[in-house]
């Protein structure tokens, strides 16, 4: 089944946010140390 464009955009943005959050968390923990 073909995904609707907004669905694809939504999943992509969610994945992007998860990656960015991971980077922010890692950078933050590095600063604390």
PDB file of N, CA, C and O in Angstrom:
ATOM      1  N   UNK A   1       0.838  -1.210   0.000  1.00  0.00           N
ATOM      2  CA  UNK A   1       0.000   0.000   0.000  1.00  0.00           C
ATOM      3  C   UNK A   1       0.868   1.253   0.000  1.00  0.00           C
ATOM      4  O   UNK A   1       1.853   1.347   0.732  1.00  0.00           O
ATOM      5  N   UNK A   2       0.480   2.212  -0.836  1.00  0.00           N
ATOM      6  CA  UNK A   2       1.269   3.445  -0.918  1.00  0.00           C
ATOM      7  C   UNK A   2       0.906   4.371   0.236  1.00  0.00           C
ATOM      8  O   UNK A   2      -0.267   4.556   0.558  1.00  0.00           O
ATOM      9  N   UNK A   3       1.922   4.940   0.843  1.00  0.00           N
ATOM     10  CA  UNK A   3       1.666   5.843   1.969  1.00  0.00           C
ATOM     11  C   UNK A   3       1.264   7.212   1.465  1.00  0.00           C
ATOM     12  O   UNK A   3       1.706   7.662   0.407  1.00  0.00           O
ATOM     13  N   UNK A   4       0.422   7.861   2.236  1.00  0.00           N
ATOM     14  CA  UNK A   4       0.035   9.229   1.879  1.00  0.00           C
ATOM     15  C   UNK A   4       1.219  10.166   2.124  1.00  0.00           C
ATOM     16  O   UNK A   4       1.998   9.939   3.051  1.00  0.00           O
ATOM     17  N   UNK A   5       1.366  11.205   1.315  1.00  0.00           N
ATOM     18  CA  UNK A   5       2.517  12.116   1.472  1.00  0.00           C
ATOM     19  C   UNK A   5       2.657  12.661   2.889  1.00  0.00           C
ATOM     20  O   UNK A   5       3.770  12.730   3.410  1.00  0.00           O
ATOM     21  N   UNK A   6       1.568  13.043   3.513  1.00  0.00           N
ATOM     22  CA  UNK A   6       1.711  13.618   4.859  1.00  0.00           C
ATOM     23  C   UNK A   6       2.171  12.554   5.848  1.00  0.00           C
ATOM     24  O   UNK A   6       2.867  12.856   6.817  1.00  0.00           O
ATOM     25  N   UNK A   7       1.780  11.318   5.599  1.00  0.00           N
ATOM     26  CA  UNK A   7       2.240  10.234   6.476  1.00  0.00           C
ATOM     27  C   UNK A   7       3.752  10.066   6.363  1.00  0.00           C
ATOM     28  O   UNK A   7       4.451   9.928   7.367  1.00  0.00           O
ATOM     29  N   UNK A   8       4.242  10.081   5.128  1.00  0.00           N
ATOM     30  CA  UNK A   8       5.683   9.928   4.919  1.00  0.00           C
ATOM     31  C   UNK A   8       6.412  11.081   5.590  1.00  0.00           C
ATOM     32  O   UNK A   8       7.398  10.868   6.296  1.00  0.00           O
ATOM     33  N   UNK A   9       5.927  12.316   5.372  1.00  0.00           N
ATOM     34  CA  UNK A   9       6.567  13.474   5.998  1.00  0.00           C
ATOM     35  C   UNK A   9       6.570  13.318   7.510  1.00  0.00           C
ATOM     36  O   UNK A   9       7.562  13.632   8.167  1.00  0.00           O
ATOM     37  N   UNK A  10       5.454  12.831   8.069  1.00  0.00           N
ATOM     38  CA  UNK A  10       5.350  12.706   9.524  1.00  0.00           C
ATOM     39  C   UNK A  10       6.385  11.707  10.050  1.00  0.00           C
ATOM     40  O   UNK A  10       7.095  11.995  11.013  1.00  0.00           O
ATOM     41  N   UNK A  11       6.467  10.537   9.419  1.00  0.00           N
ATOM     42  CA  UNK A  11       7.414   9.529   9.912  1.00  0.00           C
ATOM     43  C   UNK A  11       8.845  10.022   9.754  1.00  0.00           C
ATOM     44  O   UNK A  11       9.691   9.770  10.611  1.00  0.00           O
ATOM     45  N   UNK A  12       9.116  10.724   8.655  1.00  0.00           N
ATOM     46  CA  UNK A  12      10.473  11.233   8.451  1.00  0.00           C
ATOM     47  C   UNK A  12      10.822  12.270   9.507  1.00  0.00           C
ATOM     48  O   UNK A  12      11.927  12.255  10.050  1.00  0.00           O
ATOM     49  N   UNK A  13       9.882  13.177   9.805  1.00  0.00           N
ATOM     50  CA  UNK A  13      10.176  14.212  10.798  1.00  0.00           C
ATOM     51  C   UNK A  13      10.331  13.596  12.184  1.00  0.00           C
ATOM     52  O   UNK A  13      11.154  14.052  12.978  1.00  0.00           O
ATOM     53  N   UNK A  14       9.552  12.571  12.476  1.00  0.00           N
ATOM     54  CA  UNK A  14       9.679  11.905  13.782  1.00  0.00           C
ATOM     55  C   UNK A  14      11.064  11.283  13.896  1.00  0.00           C
ATOM     56  O   UNK A  14      11.730  11.404  14.924  1.00  0.00           O
ATOM     57  N   UNK A  15      11.491  10.612  12.818  1.00  0.00           N
ATOM     58  CA  UNK A  15      12.813   9.984  12.844  1.00  0.00           C
ATOM     59  C   UNK A  15      13.889  11.060  13.017  1.00  0.00           C
ATOM     60  O   UNK A  15      14.843  10.882  13.775  1.00  0.00           O
ATOM     61  N   UNK A  16      13.721  12.177  12.305  1.00  0.00           N
ATOM     62  CA  UNK A  16      14.707  13.260  12.403  1.00  0.00           C
ATOM     63  C   UNK A  16      14.758  13.804  13.828  1.00  0.00           C
ATOM     64  O   UNK A  16      15.837  14.047  14.368  1.00  0.00           O
ATOM     65  N   UNK A  17      13.592  13.993  14.430  1.00  0.00           N
ATOM     66  CA  UNK A  17      13.563  14.528  15.796  1.00  0.00           C
ATOM     67  C   UNK A  17      14.210  13.555  16.766  1.00  0.00           C
ATOM     68  O   UNK A  17      14.934  13.968  17.672  1.00  0.00           O
ATOM     69  N   UNK A  18      13.953  12.264  16.584  1.00  0.00           N
ATOM     70  CA  UNK A  18      14.572  11.275  17.484  1.00  0.00           C
ATOM     71  C   UNK A  18      16.089  11.334  17.374  1.00  0.00           C
ATOM     72  O   UNK A  18      16.793  11.285  18.382  1.00  0.00           O
ATOM     73  N   UNK A  19      16.593  11.438  16.141  1.00  0.00           N
ATOM     74  CA  UNK A  19      18.047  11.503  15.953  1.00  0.00           C
ATOM     75  C   UNK A  19      18.591  12.768  16.602  1.00  0.00           C
ATOM     76  O   UNK A  19      19.609  12.730  17.293  1.00  0.00           O
ATOM     77  N   UNK A  20      17.905  13.897  16.377  1.00  0.00           N
ATOM     78  CA  UNK A  20      18.380  15.165  16.932  1.00  0.00           C
ATOM     79  C   UNK A  20      18.361  15.115  18.460  1.00  0.00           C
ATOM     80  O   UNK A  20      19.302  15.567  19.111  1.00  0.00           O
ATOM     81  N   UNK A  21      17.295  14.569  19.022  1.00  0.00           N
ATOM     82  CA  UNK A  21      17.210  14.470  20.484  1.00  0.00           C
ATOM     83  C   UNK A  21      18.362  13.628  21.021  1.00  0.00           C
ATOM     84  O   UNK A  21      18.955  13.963  22.047  1.00  0.00           O
ATOM     85  N   UNK A  22      18.676  12.538  20.329  1.00  0.00           N
ATOM     86  CA  UNK A  22      19.775  11.681  20.775  1.00  0.00           C
ATOM     87  C   UNK A  22      21.082  12.476  20.775  1.00  0.00           C
ATOM     88  O   UNK A  22      21.872  12.393  21.716  1.00  0.00           O
ATOM     89  N   UNK A  23      21.297  13.247  19.706  1.00  0.00           N
ATOM     90  CA  UNK A  23      22.516  14.060  19.626  1.00  0.00           C
ATOM     91  C   UNK A  23      22.551  15.069  20.766  1.00  0.00           C
ATOM     92  O   UNK A  23      23.585  15.250  21.408  1.00  0.00           O
ATOM     93  N   UNK A  24      21.427  15.722  21.015  1.00  0.00           N
ATOM     94  CA  UNK A  24      21.385  16.738  22.083  1.00  0.00           C
ATOM     95  C   UNK A  24      21.686  16.086  23.426  1.00  0.00           C
ATOM     96  O   UNK A  24      22.457  16.624  24.222  1.00  0.00           O
ATOM     97  N   UNK A  25      21.081  14.932  23.679  1.00  0.00           N
ATOM     98  CA  UNK A  25      21.306  14.250  24.962  1.00  0.00           C
ATOM     99  C   UNK A  25      22.773  13.874  25.106  1.00  0.00           C
ATOM    100  O   UNK A  25      23.363  14.052  26.172  1.00  0.00           O
ATOM    101  N   UNK A  26      23.364  13.350  24.027  1.00  0.00           N
ATOM    102  CA  UNK A  26      24.770  12.948  24.109  1.00  0.00           C
ATOM    103  C   UNK A  26      25.665  14.160  24.340  1.00  0.00           C
ATOM    104  O   UNK A  26      26.581  14.111  25.161  1.00  0.00           O
ATOM    105  N   UNK A  27      25.401  15.248  23.617  1.00  0.00           N
ATOM    106  CA  UNK A  27      26.220  16.454  23.799  1.00  0.00           C
ATOM    107  C   UNK A  27      26.070  16.980  25.222  1.00  0.00           C
ATOM    108  O   UNK A  27      27.048  17.405  25.837  1.00  0.00           O
ATOM    109  N   UNK A  28      24.859  16.953  25.739  1.00  0.00           N
ATOM    110  CA  UNK A  28      24.600  17.471  27.082  1.00  0.00           C
ATOM    111  C   UNK A  28      25.361  16.650  28.120  1.00  0.00           C
ATOM    112  O   UNK A  28      25.985  17.203  29.025  1.00  0.00           O
ATOM    113  N   UNK A  29      25.303  15.322  27.979  1.00  0.00           N
ATOM    114  CA  UNK A  29      25.989  14.477  28.966  1.00  0.00           C
ATOM    115  C   UNK A  29      27.503  14.664  28.851  1.00  0.00           C
ATOM    116  O   UNK A  29      28.227  14.528  29.837  1.00  0.00           O
ATOM    117  N   UNK A  30      27.977  14.975  27.642  1.00  0.00           N
ATOM    118  CA  UNK A  30      29.411  15.214  27.483  1.00  0.00           C
ATOM    119  C   UNK A  30      29.811  16.498  28.195  1.00  0.00           C
ATOM    120  O   UNK A  30      30.870  16.568  28.819  1.00  0.00           O
ATOM    121  N   UNK A  31      28.948  17.525  28.099  1.00  0.00           N
ATOM    122  CA  UNK A  31      29.261  18.800  28.760  1.00  0.00           C
ATOM    123  C   UNK A  31      29.336  18.623  30.267  1.00  0.00           C
ATOM    124  O   UNK A  31      30.192  19.214  30.925  1.00  0.00           O
ATOM    125  N   UNK A  32      28.440  17.810  30.811  1.00  0.00           N
ATOM    126  CA  UNK A  32      28.408  17.625  32.271  1.00  0.00           C
ATOM    127  C   UNK A  32      29.711  16.990  32.746  1.00  0.00           C
ATOM    128  O   UNK A  32      30.264  17.392  33.769  1.00  0.00           O
ATOM    129  N   UNK A  33      30.198  16.006  32.010  1.00  0.00           N
ATOM    130  CA  UNK A  33      31.404  15.297  32.431  1.00  0.00           C
ATOM    131  C   UNK A  33      32.636  16.189  32.428  1.00  0.00           C
ATOM    132  O   UNK A  33      33.730  15.733  32.760  1.00  0.00           O
TER     133      UNK A  33
END
